[in-house]
Amino acid sequence: MRCPNCGDDRCIIVEESETNQKGYGLGKGCCGYLILGPIGWVCGLCGMGKSHTVRRTFWICQHCGRKFRT
């Protein structure tokens, strides 16, 4: 792989991952309260603790340090 910035062919591929974990859903809790009353606040707990992982893959040039995708 050649760098689009400097043209050097010393590039490495890197994978980056980020994990997001959900907390209490205030919107779900409010809607639940309007529909079901005080017990509806528990609806905000639905989906709590589930995680979502996002992975990004890109190249880094060893000469100039530029990050790029193919």
N, CA, C, O and CB atoms as a CASP TS submission, in Angstrom:
PFRMAT TS
TARGET T0000
AUTHOR 0000-0000-0000
METHOD Language model
MODEL 1
PARENT N/A
ATOM      1  N   MET     1       0.842  -1.176   0.000  1.00  0.00           N
ATOM      2  CA  MET     1       0.000   0.000   0.000  1.00  0.00           C
ATOM      3  C   MET     1       0.886   1.237   0.000  1.00  0.00           C
ATOM      4  O   MET     1       1.833   1.328   0.781  1.00  0.00           O
ATOM      5  CB  MET     1      -0.957  -0.001   1.213  1.00  0.00           C
ATOM      6  N   ARG     2       0.584   2.169  -0.857  1.00  0.00           N
ATOM      7  CA  ARG     2       1.326   3.428  -0.930  1.00  0.00           C
ATOM      8  C   ARG     2       0.539   4.548  -0.259  1.00  0.00           C
ATOM      9  O   ARG     2      -0.686   4.617  -0.363  1.00  0.00           O
ATOM     10  CB  ARG     2       1.633   3.794  -2.395  1.00  0.00           C
ATOM     11  N   CYS     3       1.255   5.410   0.419  1.00  0.00           N
ATOM     12  CA  CYS     3       0.654   6.557   1.083  1.00  0.00           C
ATOM     13  C   CYS     3       0.211   7.574   0.029  1.00  0.00           C
ATOM     14  O   CYS     3       0.996   7.913  -0.857  1.00  0.00           O
ATOM     15  CB  CYS     3       1.651   7.199   2.090  1.00  0.00           C
ATOM     16  N   PRO     4      -1.035   8.072   0.104  1.00  0.00           N
ATOM     17  CA  PRO     4      -1.495   9.069  -0.855  1.00  0.00           C
ATOM     18  C   PRO     4      -0.837  10.438  -0.637  1.00  0.00           C
ATOM     19  O   PRO     4      -0.884  11.292  -1.522  1.00  0.00           O
ATOM     20  CB  PRO     4      -3.005   9.204  -0.767  1.00  0.00           C
ATOM     21  N   ASN     5      -0.227  10.649   0.529  1.00  0.00           N
ATOM     22  CA  ASN     5       0.381  11.934   0.846  1.00  0.00           C
ATOM     23  C   ASN     5       1.824  12.017   0.331  1.00  0.00           C
ATOM     24  O   ASN     5       2.180  12.954  -0.383  1.00  0.00           O
ATOM     25  CB  ASN     5       0.347  12.170   2.356  1.00  0.00           C
ATOM     26  N   CYS     6       2.659  11.020   0.703  1.00  0.00           N
ATOM     27  CA  CYS     6       4.077  11.097   0.352  1.00  0.00           C
ATOM     28  C   CYS     6       4.522  10.028  -0.649  1.00  0.00           C
ATOM     29  O   CYS     6       5.628  10.113  -1.184  1.00  0.00           O
ATOM     30  CB  CYS     6       4.905  10.983   1.597  1.00  0.00           C
ATOM     31  N   GLY     7       3.679   9.024  -0.909  1.00  0.00           N
ATOM     32  CA  GLY     7       4.015   7.996  -1.884  1.00  0.00           C
ATOM     33  C   GLY     7       4.869   6.865  -1.333  1.00  0.00           C
ATOM     34  O   GLY     7       5.216   5.954  -2.084  1.00  0.00           O
ATOM     35  N   ASP     8       5.219   6.887  -0.065  1.00  0.00           N
ATOM     36  CA  ASP     8       6.041   5.838   0.536  1.00  0.00           C
ATOM     37  C   ASP     8       5.220   4.556   0.654  1.00  0.00           C
ATOM     38  O   ASP     8       4.005   4.604   0.845  1.00  0.00           O
ATOM     39  CB  ASP     8       6.574   6.280   1.929  1.00  0.00           C
ATOM     40  N   ASP     9       5.899   3.401   0.537  1.00  0.00           N
ATOM     41  CA  ASP     9       5.182   2.134   0.609  1.00  0.00           C
ATOM     42  C   ASP     9       5.333   1.439   1.972  1.00  0.00           C
ATOM     43  O   ASP     9       4.952   0.277   2.110  1.00  0.00           O
ATOM     44  CB  ASP     9       5.670   1.215  -0.489  1.00  0.00           C
ATOM     45  N   ARG    10       5.874   2.124   2.963  1.00  0.00           N
ATOM     46  CA  ARG    10       6.014   1.551   4.308  1.00  0.00           C
ATOM     47  C   ARG    10       4.793   1.932   5.150  1.00  0.00           C
ATOM     48  O   ARG    10       4.876   2.783   6.036  1.00  0.00           O
ATOM     49  CB  ARG    10       7.332   2.044   4.994  1.00  0.00           C
ATOM     50  N   CYS    11       3.672   1.292   4.859  1.00  0.00           N
ATOM     51  CA  CYS    11       2.429   1.566   5.563  1.00  0.00           C
ATOM     52  C   CYS    11       1.981   0.310   6.302  1.00  0.00           C
ATOM     53  O   CYS    11       2.178  -0.806   5.820  1.00  0.00           O
ATOM     54  CB  CYS    11       1.333   2.050   4.581  1.00  0.00           C
ATOM     55  N   ILE    12       1.381   0.494   7.463  1.00  0.00           N
ATOM     56  CA  ILE    12       0.861  -0.627   8.238  1.00  0.00           C
ATOM     57  C   ILE    12      -0.635  -0.433   8.443  1.00  0.00           C
ATOM     58  O   ILE    12      -1.135   0.691   8.464  1.00  0.00           O
ATOM     59  CB  ILE    12       1.596  -0.755   9.604  1.00  0.00           C
ATOM     60  N   ILE    13      -1.334  -1.546   8.593  1.00  0.00           N
ATOM     61  CA  ILE    13      -2.773  -1.495   8.823  1.00  0.00           C
ATOM     62  C   ILE    13      -3.023  -1.593  10.328  1.00  0.00           C
ATOM     63  O   ILE    13      -2.386  -2.384  11.023  1.00  0.00           O
ATOM     64  CB  ILE    13      -3.514  -2.640   8.049  1.00  0.00           C
ATOM     65  N   VAL    14      -3.951  -0.785  10.815  1.00  0.00           N
ATOM     66  CA  VAL    14      -4.268  -0.713  12.239  1.00  0.00           C
ATOM     67  C   VAL    14      -5.776  -0.834  12.410  1.00  0.00           C
ATOM     68  O   VAL    14      -6.544  -0.253  11.643  1.00  0.00           O
ATOM     69  CB  VAL    14      -3.741   0.612  12.869  1.00  0.00           C
ATOM     70  N   GLU    15      -6.199  -1.597  13.426  1.00  0.00           N
ATOM     71  CA  GLU    15      -7.620  -1.712  13.747  1.00  0.00           C
ATOM     72  C   GLU    15      -7.858  -1.102  15.116  1.00  0.00           C
ATOM     73  O   GLU    15      -7.154  -1.399  16.081  1.00  0.00           O
ATOM     74  CB  GLU    15      -8.094  -3.196  13.710  1.00  0.00           C
ATOM     75  N   GLU    16      -8.859  -0.246  15.177  1.00  0.00           N
ATOM     76  CA  GLU    16      -9.200   0.459  16.399  1.00  0.00           C
ATOM     77  C   GLU    16     -10.617   0.044  16.780  1.00  0.00           C
ATOM     78  O   GLU    16     -11.494  -0.014  15.918  1.00  0.00           O
ATOM     79  CB  GLU    16      -9.079   2.018  16.222  1.00  0.00           C
ATOM     80  N   SER    17     -10.852  -0.245  18.050  1.00  0.00           N
ATOM     81  CA  SER    17     -12.205  -0.601  18.462  1.00  0.00           C
ATOM     82  C   SER    17     -12.622   0.235  19.661  1.00  0.00           C
ATOM     83  O   SER    17     -11.803   0.597  20.506  1.00  0.00           O
ATOM     84  CB  SER    17     -12.299  -2.102  18.794  1.00  0.00           C
ATOM     85  N   GLU    18     -13.919   0.533  19.713  1.00  0.00           N
ATOM     86  CA  GLU    18     -14.486   1.346  20.782  1.00  0.00           C
ATOM     87  C   GLU    18     -15.773   0.672  21.241  1.00  0.00           C
ATOM     88  O   GLU    18     -16.622   0.314  20.424  1.00  0.00           O
ATOM     89  CB  GLU    18     -14.748   2.822  20.308  1.00  0.00           C
ATOM     90  N   THR    19     -15.912   0.502  22.557  1.00  0.00           N
ATOM     91  CA  THR    19     -17.089  -0.144  23.114  1.00  0.00           C
ATOM     92  C   THR    19     -17.901   0.871  23.911  1.00  0.00           C
ATOM     93  O   THR    19     -17.375   1.549  24.793  1.00  0.00           O
ATOM     94  CB  THR    19     -16.690  -1.341  24.001  1.00  0.00           C
ATOM     95  N   ASN    20     -19.171   0.963  23.594  1.00  0.00           N
ATOM     96  CA  ASN    20     -20.086   1.851  24.304  1.00  0.00           C
ATOM     97  C   ASN    20     -21.081   1.005  25.082  1.00  0.00           C
ATOM     98  O   ASN    20     -21.648   0.052  24.548  1.00  0.00           O
ATOM     99  CB  ASN    20     -20.821   2.810  23.320  1.00  0.00           C
ATOM    100  N   GLN    21     -21.289   1.358  26.345  1.00  0.00           N
ATOM    101  CA  GLN    21     -22.255   0.638  27.161  1.00  0.00           C
ATOM    102  C   GLN    21     -23.411   1.563  27.503  1.00  0.00           C
ATOM    103  O   GLN    21     -23.207   2.713  27.891  1.00  0.00           O
ATOM    104  CB  GLN    21     -21.594   0.086  28.446  1.00  0.00           C
ATOM    105  N   LYS    22     -24.623   1.051  27.356  1.00  0.00           N
ATOM    106  CA  LYS    22     -25.812   1.860  27.602  1.00  0.00           C
ATOM    107  C   LYS    22     -26.116   1.959  29.087  1.00  0.00           C
ATOM    108  O   LYS    22     -25.868   1.025  29.849  1.00  0.00           O
ATOM    109  CB  LYS    22     -27.009   1.279  26.865  1.00  0.00           C
ATOM    110  N   GLY    23     -26.649   3.091  29.482  1.00  0.00           N
ATOM    111  CA  GLY    23     -27.075   3.298  30.857  1.00  0.00           C
ATOM    112  C   GLY    23     -28.587   3.412  30.930  1.00  0.00           C
ATOM    113  O   GLY    23     -29.291   2.891  30.065  1.00  0.00           O
ATOM    114  N   TYR    24     -29.088   4.080  31.941  1.00  0.00           N
ATOM    115  CA  TYR    24     -30.528   4.264  32.114  1.00  0.00           C
ATOM    116  C   TYR    24     -31.066   5.154  31.008  1.00  0.00           C
ATOM    117  O   TYR    24     -30.517   6.224  30.747  1.00  0.00           O
ATOM    118  CB  TYR    24     -30.846   4.868  33.500  1.00  0.00           C
ATOM    119  N   GLY    25     -32.141   4.718  30.357  1.00  0.00           N
ATOM    120  CA  GLY    25     -32.759   5.499  29.284  1.00  0.00           C
ATOM    121  C   GLY    25     -33.812   6.437  29.835  1.00  0.00           C
ATOM    122  O   GLY    25     -34.926   6.007  30.133  1.00  0.00           O
ATOM    123  N   LEU    26     -33.485   7.701  29.975  1.00  0.00           N
ATOM    124  CA  LEU    26     -34.414   8.683  30.533  1.00  0.00           C
ATOM    125  C   LEU    26     -35.676   8.808  29.670  1.00  0.00           C
ATOM    126  O   LEU    26     -36.782   8.930  30.197  1.00  0.00           O
ATOM    127  CB  LEU    26     -33.724  10.051  30.662  1.00  0.00           C
ATOM    128  N   GLY    27     -35.507   8.779  28.355  1.00  0.00           N
ATOM    129  CA  GLY    27     -36.664   8.867  27.449  1.00  0.00           C
ATOM    130  C   GLY    27     -37.611   7.690  27.633  1.00  0.00           C
ATOM    131  O   GLY    27     -38.829   7.867  27.667  1.00  0.00           O
ATOM    132  N   LYS    28     -37.051   6.485  27.753  1.00  0.00           N
ATOM    133  CA  LYS    28     -37.889   5.302  27.973  1.00  0.00           C
ATOM    134  C   LYS    28     -38.580   5.378  29.326  1.00  0.00           C
ATOM    135  O   LYS    28     -39.744   5.001  29.457  1.00  0.00           O
ATOM    136  CB  LYS    28     -37.049   4.017  27.880  1.00  0.00           C
ATOM    137  N   GLY    29     -37.864   5.865  30.329  1.00  0.00           N
ATOM    138  CA  GLY    29     -38.444   5.996  31.668  1.00  0.00           C
ATOM    139  C   GLY    29     -39.602   6.978  31.695  1.00  0.00           C
ATOM    140  O   GLY    29     -40.627   6.712  32.322  1.00  0.00           O
ATOM    141  N   CYS    30     -39.448   8.111  31.020  1.00  0.00           N
ATOM    142  CA  CYS    30     -40.519   9.124  30.980  1.00  0.00           C
ATOM    143  C   CYS    30     -41.743   8.608  30.235  1.00  0.00           C
ATOM    144  O   CYS    30     -42.875   8.791  30.685  1.00  0.00           O
ATOM    145  CB  CYS    30     -40.013  10.415  30.315  1.00  0.00           C
ATOM    146  N   CYS    31     -41.512   7.958  29.088  1.00  0.00           N
ATOM    147  CA  CYS    31     -42.649   7.402  28.334  1.00  0.00           C
ATOM    148  C   CYS    31     -43.346   6.326  29.147  1.00  0.00           C
ATOM    149  O   CYS    31     -44.575   6.256  29.171  1.00  0.00           O
ATOM    150  CB  CYS    31     -42.182   6.823  26.980  1.00  0.00           C
ATOM    151  N   GLY    32     -42.571   5.497  29.805  1.00  0.00           N
ATOM    152  CA  GLY    32     -43.150   4.453  30.650  1.00  0.00           C
ATOM    153  C   GLY    32     -43.953   5.034  31.788  1.00  0.00           C
ATOM    154  O   GLY    32     -44.998   4.494  32.151  1.00  0.00           O
ATOM    155  N   TYR    33     -43.476   6.141  32.365  1.00  0.00           N
ATOM    156  CA  TYR    33     -44.190   6.796  33.458  1.00  0.00           C
ATOM    157  C   TYR    33     -45.529   7.357  32.976  1.00  0.00           C
ATOM    158  O   TYR    33     -46.539   7.256  33.672  1.00  0.00           O
ATOM    159  CB  TYR    33     -43.331   7.919  34.061  1.00  0.00           C
ATOM    160  N   LEU    34     -45.528   7.945  31.783  1.00  0.00           N
ATOM    161  CA  LEU    34     -46.772   8.503  31.235  1.00  0.00           C
ATOM    162  C   LEU    34     -47.796   7.413  30.930  1.00  0.00           C
ATOM    163  O   LEU    34     -48.998   7.621  31.095  1.00  0.00           O
ATOM    164  CB  LEU    34     -46.478   9.303  29.966  1.00  0.00           C
ATOM    165  N   ILE    35     -47.318   6.258  30.486  1.00  0.00           N
ATOM    166  CA  ILE    35     -48.233   5.181  30.098  1.00  0.00           C
ATOM    167  C   ILE    35     -48.638   4.311  31.291  1.00  0.00           C
ATOM    168  O   ILE    35     -49.815   3.993  31.462  1.00  0.00           O
ATOM    169  CB  ILE    35     -47.589   4.312  29.023  1.00  0.00           C
ATOM    170  N   LEU    36     -47.656   3.928  32.115  1.00  0.00           N
ATOM    171  CA  LEU    36     -47.906   2.963  33.184  1.00  0.00           C
ATOM    172  C   LEU    36     -47.867   3.547  34.592  1.00  0.00           C
ATOM    173  O   LEU    36     -48.135   2.833  35.558  1.00  0.00           O
ATOM    174  CB  LEU    36     -46.914   1.870  33.094  1.00  0.00           C
ATOM    175  N   GLY    37     -47.547   4.795  34.725  1.00  0.00           N
ATOM    176  CA  GLY    37     -47.447   5.389  36.057  1.00  0.00           C
ATOM    177  C   GLY    37     -46.075   5.139  36.666  1.00  0.00           C
ATOM    178  O   GLY    37     -45.102   4.928  35.942  1.00  0.00           O
ATOM    179  N   PRO    38     -45.992   5.161  37.996  1.00  0.00           N
ATOM    180  CA  PRO    38     -44.690   5.026  38.664  1.00  0.00           C
ATOM    181  C   PRO    38     -43.907   3.770  38.289  1.00  0.00           C
ATOM    182  O   PRO    38     -42.676   3.791  38.262  1.00  0.00           O
ATOM    183  CB  PRO    38     -44.893   5.040  40.137  1.00  0.00           C
ATOM    184  N   ILE    39     -44.606   2.690  38.004  1.00  0.00           N
ATOM    185  CA  ILE    39     -43.905   1.461  37.608  1.00  0.00           C
ATOM    186  C   ILE    39     -43.231   1.650  36.245  1.00  0.00           C
ATOM    187  O   ILE    39     -42.277   0.936  35.934  1.00  0.00           O
ATOM    188  CB  ILE    39     -44.891   0.260  37.560  1.00  0.00           C
ATOM    189  N   GLY    40     -43.695   2.573  35.444  1.00  0.00           N
ATOM    190  CA  GLY    40     -43.124   2.830  34.122  1.00  0.00           C
ATOM    191  C   GLY    40     -41.699   3.325  34.159  1.00  0.00           C
ATOM    192  O   GLY    40     -40.980   3.198  33.169  1.00  0.00           O
ATOM    193  N   TRP    41     -41.262   3.898  35.300  1.00  0.00           N
ATOM    194  CA  TRP    41     -39.863   4.333  35.401  1.00  0.00           C
ATOM    195  C   TRP    41     -38.916   3.164  35.174  1.00  0.00           C
ATOM    196  O   TRP    41     -37.791   3.351  34.711  1.00  0.00           O
ATOM    197  CB  TRP    41     -39.593   4.971  36.775  1.00  0.00           C
ATOM    198  N   VAL    42     -39.370   1.965  35.499  1.00  0.00           N
ATOM    199  CA  VAL    42     -38.549   0.763  35.318  1.00  0.00           C
ATOM    200  C   VAL    42     -38.288   0.515  33.834  1.00  0.00           C
ATOM    201  O   VAL    42     -37.292  -0.118  33.484  1.00  0.00           O
ATOM    202  CB  VAL    42     -39.236  -0.469  35.954  1.00  0.00           C
ATOM    203  N   CYS    43     -39.158   0.998  32.964  1.00  0.00           N
ATOM    204  CA  CYS    43     -38.967   0.821  31.517  1.00  0.00           C
ATOM    205  C   CYS    43     -37.659   1.431  31.045  1.00  0.00           C
ATOM    206  O   CYS    43     -37.105   1.005  30.032  1.00  0.00           O
ATOM    207  CB  CYS    43     -40.129   1.442  30.748  1.00  0.00           C
ATOM    208  N   GLY    44     -37.165   2.418  31.764  1.00  0.00           N
ATOM    209  CA  GLY    44     -35.882   3.031  31.409  1.00  0.00           C
ATOM    210  C   GLY    44     -34.708   2.094  31.583  1.00  0.00           C
ATOM    211  O   GLY    44     -33.627   2.340  31.048  1.00  0.00           O
ATOM    212  N   LEU    45     -34.915   1.014  32.335  1.00  0.00           N
ATOM    213  CA  LEU    45     -33.858   0.030  32.541  1.00  0.00           C
ATOM    214  C   LEU    45     -33.750  -0.964  31.383  1.00  0.00           C
ATOM    215  O   LEU    45     -32.753  -1.679  31.277  1.00  0.00           O
ATOM    216  CB  LEU    45     -34.100  -0.718  33.834  1.00  0.00           C
ATOM    217  N   CYS    46     -34.764  -1.017  30.515  1.00  0.00           N
ATOM    218  CA  CYS    46     -34.741  -1.943  29.382  1.00  0.00           C
ATOM    219  C   CYS    46     -33.543  -1.635  28.485  1.00  0.00           C
ATOM    220  O   CYS    46     -33.379  -0.503  28.032  1.00  0.00           O
ATOM    221  CB  CYS    46     -36.063  -1.857  28.573  1.00  0.00           C
ATOM    222  N   GLY    47     -32.731  -2.616  28.237  1.00  0.00           N
ATOM    223  CA  GLY    47     -31.553  -2.442  27.395  1.00  0.00           C
ATOM    224  C   GLY    47     -30.335  -1.933  28.134  1.00  0.00           C
ATOM    225  O   GLY    47     -29.275  -1.773  27.529  1.00  0.00           O
ATOM    226  N   MET    48     -30.457  -1.673  29.438  1.00  0.00           N
ATOM    227  CA  MET    48     -29.319  -1.170  30.203  1.00  0.00           C
ATOM    228  C   MET    48     -28.252  -2.255  30.319  1.00  0.00           C
ATOM    229  O   MET    48     -28.565  -3.426  30.534  1.00  0.00           O
ATOM    230  CB  MET    48     -29.767  -0.695  31.609  1.00  0.00           C
ATOM    231  N   GLY    49     -27.016  -1.862  30.177  1.00  0.00           N
ATOM    232  CA  GLY    49     -25.905  -2.799  30.306  1.00  0.00           C
ATOM    233  C   GLY    49     -25.482  -3.446  28.996  1.00  0.00           C
ATOM    234  O   GLY    49     -24.436  -4.094  28.951  1.00  0.00           O
ATOM    235  N   LYS    50     -26.251  -3.293  27.941  1.00  0.00           N
ATOM    236  CA  LYS    50     -25.854  -3.854  26.645  1.00  0.00           C
ATOM    237  C   LYS    50     -24.724  -3.013  26.074  1.00  0.00           C
ATOM    238  O   LYS    50     -24.704  -1.791  26.219  1.00  0.00           O
ATOM    239  CB  LYS    50     -27.060  -3.906  25.653  1.00  0.00           C
ATOM    240  N   SER    51     -23.793  -3.681  25.428  1.00  0.00           N
ATOM    241  CA  SER    51     -22.668  -2.946  24.859  1.00  0.00           C
ATOM    242  C   SER    51     -22.689  -3.044  23.332  1.00  0.00           C
ATOM    243  O   SER    51     -23.249  -3.976  22.755  1.00  0.00           O
ATOM    244  CB  SER    51     -21.331  -3.486  25.415  1.00  0.00           C
ATOM    245  N   HIS    52     -22.073  -2.068  22.713  1.00  0.00           N
ATOM    246  CA  HIS    52     -22.004  -1.973  21.259  1.00  0.00           C
ATOM    247  C   HIS    52     -20.558  -1.667  20.895  1.00  0.00           C
ATOM    248  O   HIS    52     -19.995  -0.678  21.366  1.00  0.00           O
ATOM    249  CB  HIS    52     -22.987  -0.874  20.697  1.00  0.00           C
ATOM    250  N   THR    53     -19.949  -2.513  20.055  1.00  0.00           N
ATOM    251  CA  THR    53     -18.555  -2.332  19.678  1.00  0.00           C
ATOM    252  C   THR    53     -18.469  -1.826  18.240  1.00  0.00           C
ATOM    253  O   THR    53     -19.097  -2.378  17.337  1.00  0.00           O
ATOM    254  CB  THR    53     -17.769  -3.653  19.838  1.00  0.00           C
ATOM    255  N   VAL    54     -17.680  -0.764  18.043  1.00  0.00           N
ATOM    256  CA  VAL    54     -17.445  -0.199  16.719  1.00  0.00           C
ATOM    257  C   VAL    54     -15.977  -0.424  16.379  1.00  0.00           C
ATOM    258  O   VAL    54     -15.094  -0.073  17.162  1.00  0.00           O
ATOM    259  CB  VAL    54     -17.820   1.330  16.665  1.00  0.00           C
ATOM    260  N   ARG    55     -15.716  -1.009  15.212  1.00  0.00           N
ATOM    261  CA  ARG    55     -14.338  -1.261  14.779  1.00  0.00           C
ATOM    262  C   ARG    55     -14.029  -0.427  13.543  1.00  0.00           C
ATOM    263  O   ARG    55     -14.825  -0.363  12.606  1.00  0.00           O
ATOM    264  CB  ARG    55     -14.115  -2.770  14.487  1.00  0.00           C
ATOM    265  N   ARG    56     -12.861   0.212  13.554  1.00  0.00           N
ATOM    266  CA  ARG    56     -12.409   1.005  12.412  1.00  0.00           C
ATOM    267  C   ARG    56     -11.042   0.487  11.985  1.00  0.00           C
ATOM    268  O   ARG    56     -10.164   0.252  12.815  1.00  0.00           O
ATOM    269  CB  ARG    56     -12.348   2.533  12.764  1.00  0.00           C
ATOM    270  N   THR    57     -10.877   0.313  10.690  1.00  0.00           N
ATOM    271  CA  THR    57      -9.606  -0.151  10.146  1.00  0.00           C
ATOM    272  C   THR    57      -9.059   0.934   9.226  1.00  0.00           C
ATOM    273  O   THR    57      -9.785   1.467   8.386  1.00  0.00           O
ATOM    274  CB  THR    57      -9.772  -1.510   9.382  1.00  0.00           C
ATOM    275  N   PHE    58      -7.779   1.260   9.386  1.00  0.00           N
ATOM    276  CA  PHE    58      -7.145   2.266   8.542  1.00  0.00           C
ATOM    277  C   PHE    58      -5.657   1.981   8.431  1.00  0.00           C
ATOM    278  O   PHE    58      -5.114   1.158   9.168  1.00  0.00           O
ATOM    279  CB  PHE    58      -7.384   3.684   9.100  1.00  0.00           C
ATOM    280  N   TRP    59      -5.014   2.657   7.518  1.00  0.00           N
ATOM    281  CA  TRP    59      -3.576   2.526   7.279  1.00  0.00           C
ATOM    282  C   TRP    59      -2.844   3.709   7.906  1.00  0.00           C
ATOM    283  O   TRP    59      -3.389   4.810   7.982  1.00  0.00           O
ATOM    284  CB  TRP    59      -3.272   2.439   5.757  1.00  0.00           C
ATOM    285  N   ILE    60      -1.616   3.485   8.354  1.00  0.00           N
ATOM    286  CA  ILE    60      -0.757   4.559   8.853  1.00  0.00           C
ATOM    287  C   ILE    60       0.568   4.482   8.110  1.00  0.00           C
ATOM    288  O   ILE    60       1.196   3.425   8.047  1.00  0.00           O
ATOM    289  CB  ILE    60      -0.544   4.453  10.407  1.00  0.00           C
ATOM    290  N   CYS    61       0.985   5.604   7.552  1.00  0.00           N
ATOM    291  CA  CYS    61       2.262   5.687   6.845  1.00  0.00           C
ATOM    292  C   CYS    61       3.389   5.797   7.873  1.00  0.00           C
ATOM    293  O   CYS    61       3.328   6.634   8.773  1.00  0.00           O
ATOM    294  CB  CYS    61       2.282   6.904   5.859  1.00  0.00           C
ATOM    295  N   GLN    62       4.402   4.967   7.743  1.00  0.00           N
ATOM    296  CA  GLN    62       5.533   4.985   8.667  1.00  0.00           C
ATOM    297  C   GLN    62       6.466   6.165   8.402  1.00  0.00           C
ATOM    298  O   GLN    62       7.261   6.529   9.268  1.00  0.00           O
ATOM    299  CB  GLN    62       6.309   3.681   8.568  1.00  0.00           C
ATOM    300  N   HIS    63       6.377   6.758   7.228  1.00  0.00           N
ATOM    301  CA  HIS    63       7.257   7.877   6.869  1.00  0.00           C
ATOM    302  C   HIS    63       6.694   9.221   7.345  1.00  0.00           C
ATOM    303  O   HIS    63       7.381   9.974   8.035  1.00  0.00           O
ATOM    304  CB  HIS    63       7.469   7.911   5.351  1.00  0.00           C
ATOM    305  N   CYS    64       5.434   9.521   6.973  1.00  0.00           N
ATOM    306  CA  CYS    64       4.867  10.837   7.303  1.00  0.00           C
ATOM    307  C   CYS    64       3.834  10.795   8.433  1.00  0.00           C
ATOM    308  O   CYS    64       3.486  11.844   8.974  1.00  0.00           O
ATOM    309  CB  CYS    64       4.228  11.432   6.073  1.00  0.00           C
ATOM    310  N   GLY    65       3.330   9.593   8.807  1.00  0.00           N
ATOM    311  CA  GLY    65       2.398   9.466   9.899  1.00  0.00           C
ATOM    312  C   GLY    65       0.929   9.706   9.544  1.00  0.00           C
ATOM    313  O   GLY    65       0.078   9.753  10.431  1.00  0.00           O
ATOM    314  N   ARG    66       0.635   9.854   8.279  1.00  0.00           N
ATOM    315  CA  ARG    66      -0.754  10.115   7.872  1.00  0.00           C
ATOM    316  C   ARG    66      -1.612   8.875   8.003  1.00  0.00           C
ATOM    317  O   ARG    66      -1.183   7.773   7.661  1.00  0.00           O
ATOM    318  CB  ARG    66      -0.805  10.624   6.436  1.00  0.00           C
ATOM    319  N   LYS    67      -2.849   9.061   8.509  1.00  0.00           N
ATOM    320  CA  LYS    67      -3.831   7.972   8.581  1.00  0.00           C
ATOM    321  C   LYS    67      -4.729   8.080   7.349  1.00  0.00           C
ATOM    322  O   LYS    67      -5.154   9.172   6.973  1.00  0.00           O
ATOM    323  CB  LYS    67      -4.681   8.037   9.920  1.00  0.00           C
ATOM    324  N   PHE    68      -5.014   6.926   6.723  1.00  0.00           N
ATOM    325  CA  PHE    68      -5.908   6.943   5.569  1.00  0.00           C
ATOM    326  C   PHE    68      -6.597   5.591   5.414  1.00  0.00           C
ATOM    327  O   PHE    68      -6.136   4.576   5.935  1.00  0.00           O
ATOM    328  CB  PHE    68      -5.133   7.300   4.286  1.00  0.00           C
ATOM    329  N   ARG    69      -7.701   5.604   4.693  1.00  0.00           N
ATOM    330  CA  ARG    69      -8.449   4.392   4.374  1.00  0.00           C
ATOM    331  C   ARG    69      -8.313   4.098   2.889  1.00  0.00           C
ATOM    332  O   ARG    69      -8.010   4.988   2.094  1.00  0.00           O
ATOM    333  CB  ARG    69      -9.941   4.535   4.773  1.00  0.00           C
ATOM    334  N   THR    70      -8.540   2.845   2.523  1.00  0.00           N
ATOM    335  CA  THR    70      -8.483   2.483   1.103  1.00  0.00           C
ATOM    336  C   THR    70      -9.847   2.405   0.512  1.00  0.00           C
ATOM    337  O   THR    70      -9.990   2.112  -0.675  1.00  0.00           O
ATOM    338  CB  THR    70      -7.773   1.170   0.906  1.00  0.00           C
TER
END
